[in-house]
């Protein structure tokens, strides 16, 4: 006698909740939304690169130095920032599929190409790519970081969670993943928030 497998018993490759598909439709939609937002956010971050000015007292000769531009914004607009996430995963996909990779030199062009390539092939990524969880985590994290810089929102509060080895990991809701310094265990986003809060563990 055979027992049918409950189609809801398979964990979503992104959020680990039971799913009928390899990746929940909602998780796929959120990835698409993040991909569509990142080229726009990349351009909007240019404003955060402009130095501001400290207030003076109105008298000549008392001007203070301009406030430096946001180094975080510089990092996100430089190679390895938003370009690194979009271009890196798009190149990974092209290499896996044997597709040609355009020889763009402009960071903006790579951001646009990377987003378009990933959006166009998102259903295949969700169905087949072994690192779809990492892709989703990085897209969510870099979008949240860019939006905070543009809106001036304060960074999210870090929450201490306890690894079974005893080490304390300080994470935020945007943390894509982290390697425990105590035991070298690699945690993804969902695994991190399955760990107990450090305070509760210490009080037990």
N, C-alpha and C positions, 0 to 999 in steps of 0.2 A: 504494500500500500504506500502510495506516495503522498506527501504533504505539500500542498501548494505554498509557495513562499509569499508572504504578505508583501505586496508591492510598496507598502509604506514603511517597511522595515529597513530599507537601505538608507544609510546616512547621506545627507547632501554633502558633496565634496567641498563645499565652501563653509557652511554653517554647522554641519554635523547633525542637524535635526532630521528626523525621518522624512524621506522624500520618495516620490514616484520616479523622478528623473535623477540623473547623476547630479545635477545642480538644480535647486529650486528655481522656478520661473522668477520669483521675486528677487533672488540673489543675482540671477542673470540680468534682470532689469536694473538693479542697483549698479552693477558693473558697467552697463551701457550708459547710465546716467553720469557716472563718474568719468567715463571716457569722453563723453560729449562735453563735460564741463572743463576738463583740464586744459585744452588749447585756449579757451577764453580766459581762464584764470592765469595762465602763463602770461598772456598779454596784459592783463590787469595788474599783475605784479610789477610792471614797469614803473607804476606810480609810486610804489613803495621803495624804489631805488633813489628817489629824489630826496636830497637832504632837506630837513626842515630847519627852522632857525629858532634859537632861544630868544625869549623876550628880552628887550633892552629896557633901559630906564628913560628913554626919550632924549638923552643928552648925547651930543656928538662925542665920538671917541670911546663910547662905552659898549660898542657892539661886541657880543660874545661869538664864539665859534659856532658854525652851523652844527646841528645835530647830525651825526653820521647816518647814512642810509642803513636800512635793515640788512644785516649780514645774512639773516635767514632768507630774505627775499633774493639776495645775490646768489645764495646757494641753490635755491629752487629754479632760478633762471639760467644758471650756468650748466655746463655739461655735467651730467651725473645727477641733476636734480629732477625736474619733471621730464626733461629730455631723456634722462637715464632710465626712468621707469617705463615711459611709453616706447622710446626707441629700443631699449634693451629687450623688452618682451616681444616687440614686433620683429626684431632681428632673430630672436630665439625661434619664433614661429616660422619665419621664412627658412631658417636653416633646417628645421625639422621637416618641412614640406618640400625642400629643394627649390624654393622660389628665389628669384634674383632679389638682391637688396640694393636699392638706389644709393648712389654715391652723393648724398646730400652733405654739404658743409655747413649750412645754416642751421643753428639750433632750432629756430622757429619752424623751418621746413621739416626737420626730424620730428618735432612735436606733432605737427599736423599729420605727417605720414604715419607715424606710430599710432596715433589715435584712430585714424581712418582704417588702417590695416586691422587693428584689434577689433574695432566695431564691426567691420565687414565679416570677420571670421569668428565673432563671439560665439555663435551656436556651436561651431566645431570645437572651440576652446573649451566650452562647458561640457561637451560630450566626450572629449578625448584627452585634453592636455593634462599631463600628470601634475603640473604645478598650478592648477587653476586656483587653488586656495591662496597660494602666495601672491598670484596676480591680483586677486580680489582684495587681499589685505593691503597690498602696496598702493593700489588705486585709491582705496578708502583713506588710507593714512596721508598720502601726499595731497589729496584734495582737501582734507580737513585742515592740514597745515597751511596750505595756500589761502584758504578762506579766512582763517584766523588772522593772517598777516594783512589781508585786504580790509577786513572789517575792524581790526584793532582789538578783537576779542582776546581775553587773557588765555594763556595756555591752560589746558585741562589739568585738574588736580591729579597728582600721581597717587595711586593706591598701592599700599604694600601688600603683596601676597606671599605666601610661604611655600617654597619648594619642599618636597618631602625630605630633601637632604639637610634642611635647616636654613638654607640661604633665603634672604628676603629679596624679592624682586619688586621694584617700584614701576608700575605700569599705568598707562592711561587707557581710555576707551579707544584711542586711535593706535595704540601699540600693535603693530602688525605681527611681531614675534620677538622673542628674546632668548638668548642662550644663558642658562644659569651659570654664574661664575663658580659655584660650589661643586657641581657634579657634571657640568657641561651638557646637561639635558637641553635639547632645543624645544621650545614651546611655540606653537602657533597662537594666533589671536584667541580662538575659542578655548584652547587648552589652558591659557593663562587665566581666563576667568572661571575655569573650573577648579582652580587652586583656592584654598581657604585664605581668608584675610589674616594677615600676620597678627593683628591685635587679638582677634578671637582665638587664634591658635595659642598665643602666648598666655591668654587668660584661662585657657582650659586646664 
